[in-house]
Amino acid sequence: MSNQAQNPMGKDWLTTTQAARLTGWSATYVRKLAMRGMIVGFKGGRDWWVLQDSLLAFKRDMDALGPEKHNPWRAGQADGRGRRRG
């Protein structure tokens, strides 16, 4: 069975379950990333589909940040979340 037959969206798109297996994250977390616009994704029917390149780029960024990803004051927080300094 070819990959195209298993995935009707094409090889670049993954279900949240496939994305969870690929990243080690939960399908719920992947779905939340897509809903918040942090990765490219859309809801088709009852399923969420995410773009593999977008998912892997986000994972690379989070892995590179390491523990800093939990720091609300880190540079580049353009969305206004976290506390203000001084």
RODO-2510 file (C-alpha; in nm, 4 decimals, decimal comma):
residues 86
     n   res          X          Y          Z
     1     m     0,0000     0,0000     0,0000
     2     s     0,1504     0,3332    -0,1002
     3     n     0,1831     0,6332     0,1282
     4     q    -0,0608     0,8230    -0,0960
     5     a    -0,3261     0,5546    -0,0410
     6     q    -0,2817     0,5749     0,3373
     7     n    -0,2866     0,9529     0,3449
     8     p    -0,5454     1,1150     0,1140
     9     m    -0,3977     1,4625     0,1776
    10     g    -0,0577     1,3723     0,0338
    11     k     0,2749     1,2981     0,1953
    12     d     0,3243     1,6534     0,3253
    13     w     0,0151     1,6442     0,5485
    14     l    -0,0187     1,4389     0,8676
    15     t    -0,3049     1,3627     1,1002
    16     t    -0,2510     1,4668     1,4599
    17     t    -0,1981     1,0999     1,5481
    18     q     0,0768     1,0640     1,2873
    19     a     0,2302     1,3950     1,3987
    20     a     0,2251     1,2780     1,7614
    21     r     0,4109     0,9583     1,6686
    22     l     0,6662     1,1578     1,4700
    23     t     0,7390     1,4144     1,7437
    24     g     0,6722     1,2245     2,0657
    25     w     0,4111     1,4840     2,1654
    26     s     0,0457     1,4053     2,2292
    27     a    -0,2122     1,4391     1,9526
    28     t    -0,3972     1,6895     2,1736
    29     y    -0,0872     1,9122     2,1961
    30     v    -0,0353     1,8978     1,8182
    31     r    -0,4014     1,9902     1,7647
    32     k    -0,3664     2,2874     2,0035
    33     l    -0,0576     2,4084     1,8173
    34     a    -0,2569     2,4034     1,4920
    35     m    -0,5600     2,5754     1,6478
    36     r    -0,3378     2,8536     1,7857
    37     g    -0,1636     2,9012     1,4510
    38     m     0,1771     2,7979     1,5825
    39     i     0,2002     2,5328     1,3092
    40     v     0,0199     2,5166     0,9757
    41     g    -0,2898     2,3026     0,9993
    42     f    -0,6594     2,2855     0,9274
    43     k    -0,9629     2,0914     1,0352
    44     g    -1,1060     1,8698     0,7646
    45     g    -1,4286     1,7125     0,8840
    46     r    -1,3595     1,5799     1,2308
    47     d    -0,9835     1,5438     1,1824
    48     w    -0,7036     1,7955     1,2086
    49     w    -0,4291     1,7891     0,9454
    50     v    -0,0894     1,9510     0,9961
    51     l     0,1835     2,0337     0,7481
    52     q     0,4842     1,8134     0,8225
    53     d     0,7458     2,0813     0,7409
    54     s     0,5762     2,3305     0,9728
    55     l     0,5553     2,0741     1,2528
    56     l     0,9199     1,9728     1,2219
    57     a     1,0365     2,3368     1,2050
    58     f     0,8441     2,4142     1,5255
    59     k     0,9903     2,1061     1,6956
    60     r     1,3437     2,2092     1,5895
    61     d     1,2862     2,5555     1,7361
    62     m     1,1561     2,4139     2,0648
    63     d     1,4416     2,1626     2,0886
    64     a     1,6938     2,4416     2,0242
    65     l     1,5441     2,6563     2,3015
    66     g     1,5663     2,3743     2,5545
    67     p     1,4527     2,4924     2,9005
    68     e     1,4338     2,8525     2,7717
    69     k     1,1056     2,7645     2,5958
    70     h     0,9393     2,7883     2,9376
    71     n     1,0780     3,1361     3,0117
    72     p     0,7985     3,3938     2,9604
    73     w     1,0568     3,6767     2,9388
    74     r     1,2700     3,5278     2,6610
    75     a     1,3462     3,7485     2,3651
    76     g     1,1093     3,7204     2,0710
    77     q     0,7831     3,6966     2,2655
    78     a     0,5914     3,9177     2,0261
    79     d     0,2481     3,7951     2,1265
    80     g     0,2473     3,9872     2,4563
    81     r     0,2223     3,6917     2,6885
    82     g     0,4196     3,6825     3,0101
    83     r     0,4931     3,9530     3,2606
    84     r     0,6419     4,2866     3,1756
    85     r     0,9797     4,3787     3,3092
    86     g     1,0371     4,6887     3,5131
***
